[in-house]
Structures are given as structure tokens and as C-alpha cells.
Amino acid sequence: MTGSPVALDAHGIDGGPELAVEGARLAAADGIGVRLFGPESLAPACAEADGVELEPVEEWIGNDADPVAAVRSAPGSSIVRAAAEVAEGRASALVSAGSTGATMTAALFALKRIKGVHRPALAAQVPLPAPDGASSALRPGAAGGAGSLLFLDVGANTEVRPQHLIQFAFLGSAFSRAVLGVERPRVALLSVGEEQKKGTPEVAEAHAALAAQDSIVFIGNLEGRDLLTGAADVLVTDGFTGNVALKTLEGTARAVAGAVRDAARSGPLAAAGGLMLRPALGGLRRQLDPNSVGGAVLLGLRGVAVVAHGSSTPEGIANAARLADRAVAERAIERTAESLRASGATREGLRDDPAPTGSR
């Protein structure tokens, strides 16, 4: 556990600011201090929760606002103030389940990029089905389908160049080692075929560059059908493709769970079979639930920022705070920066084009 509290933006969560208090209470029970930035109405609930404190903030940025313009014009909003708290050293990490664009923009403006990083990437842990039915959340990846896949970028950069994909690979590998405990993370590019020249020109060029170095364990291309097989520990793509793929996985998991539930209610015999399968299916549903991980980490910044799901449950918010606290305790930022410098995968080392325009 870290000494400083996690700064949590309580606004923007689908379930309302009160849900953030419940999540903060769960995290605080694990010894993680939480400083909430939310409405004054949360004061009584925060006062009753040990380890949870409130910074009253009524202004917040919604999903409909332009992220860059809103962050610049609303310095008193909850996400901007929470990000500033981290930048000024009064909090250890930033967590928000509000507007993804506003969270990424506020974090980028306040925390800045690690020297040599082209663009920060949003990295999500995708829990993989564990053969024994045990929970796989926040466990190191392993062959055979157990553990989790670190998938990036899942939304920060809709358009990328080969240099960005290469750097995402190094960012993901460093984080996987530092925080997820994978000793030698296997890194792959998401593409439409295993061959080196398959995919877009950007993917093909990144593939050739990654295959020519030995600073990370690059295993080549991975197709979409192999996402949940455990073949790789880190999977790299652009933010547009990653976001679509991630939401497709979430939607498919819900649809399959619903179909199984409906089938189990189709008749007496099916109901009996469904009753026998309920424990196993319940475990699988928990493993594939985004709340089991908590959120996606914005890699490449000088501080820790976690973007939680807007539909997070209290347990999801607590897991986001746990993930943020763990990243700080494991010195994920410092170790990622060291890994980038050692590998030569900095902007200077990759001879990048002009400076990026920022998150979208």
C-alpha cells in the first residue's frame, strides 16, 4: 500500500456519486486511502467511512463535452482537480469512471508524458477464462488460458503510426513485468493473419521492427479469434480497433451468458442441467466481468491514471483503486521509463515524426 491516497473522481459514474463512496469504502478496507472529488451531499457517508475523505466539488465534465475544450475551460471540475492533486503530490494516483476523454485529457495535461513517449496508450486487462474455474483477475498471465491479457491501445489514439505501435509494445511489456508479475511477457500485434506482411502497412512495418530486436519477447501477429487463448500476455493495436474489439468481447460475454440462462429455463430437464452448471457458469461470468479488473491504465504518463468503466459497480471502483495503488507501489511509472530508455524505444530512438496532436 502507498502512503498517499488515491484521488477518485466521484462524478460521471452511471450509478451516481453515491456508488463511488461504496467503492471507496471497499478499497479503504484494504488499507488504501481514497480522496473523493464529488458533491457536498456525500459528506455524511464519507464521514462514516474510515480512510475515505471528501473534497467537495459540484462542477464536472460529462460525456457530451469536447474533452480538450472542457478540461481547459473548467479548472474547478472534479476530474481536473483530482488530476492536479496527483500532479502536485498530494495523491498517489488518479481514478475516474466518468468521461473517458476528459479523464485522459486531464491526466495528460496534469501528469505529462514520460520523456521520449510519443503518445500515452490506454491499456486494459482482459481476464482470461481459467481452466479450474478460479478467478483470474489481476493474476499474471500464463499459457493455457489462465490469467489476463494486457490489451492496448483501447481508446486513446484512433490513428497510429508504426512508431507508436512499437512503443506501445514496450510500454505494455514493461507494465506487465512491473505490475502484473509476468517475468517474460509475450508481446503480439493484433492483425488479420499470422504472416509478417499481413495487416495494414503500419502493422507490417511495426512487425518488422519488433522482430529485429531482442529487448522484448515478440511472438508476431495474433488474430482476433485468439484473443482469449492465452497465447500472448500483451496485445498491441491502434485505439480504434482496440476499443471496438474490447466492447465486442464485453457484449459477447453478456450475450452468451444471457443465451445460456434462457436455455436453462426452456424446460424441466434443461433447468436441472442449468442448476448443475450454475457454479461453473457463475465463476466464468465473474472472470469475464470488467469489474473484476477495475479499469484501464493510461500508460506513458509520469503518474498513474486509471480509467474505470462508466457502468462500474462498487467492487469495480474498488478494484480500480486497488490497481492504481498497486501500480504506484510497484513503481510502474519509473520501471516503464527505465525499460523504454534501456530499449531505445523513445521518440528519439525511433526517429518519430512531429509531435502528436494528443488524445481523442
Secondary structure, 3 states (H helix, E strand, C coil): CCCCCEEEECCCCCCCHHHHHHHHHHHHHCCCCEEEEECHHHHHHHHCCCCEEEEECCCCCCCCCCHHHHHHHCCCCHHHHHHHHHHCCCCCEEEECCCHHHHHHHHHHHHCECCCCCCCEEEEEEECCCCCCCCCCCCCCCCCCCCEEEEECCCCCCCCCHHHHHHHHHHHHHHHHHCCCCCCCEEEEECCCCCCCCCCHHHHHHHHHHHCCCCCEEEEEECHHHCCCCCCCEEECCHHHHHHHHHHHHHHHHHHHHHHHHHHCCCHHHHHHHHHHHHHHHHHHHHHCHHHCCEEEEECECCEEEEECCCCCHHHHHHHHHHHHHHHHCCHHHHHHHHHHHHCCCCCCCCCCCCCCCCC
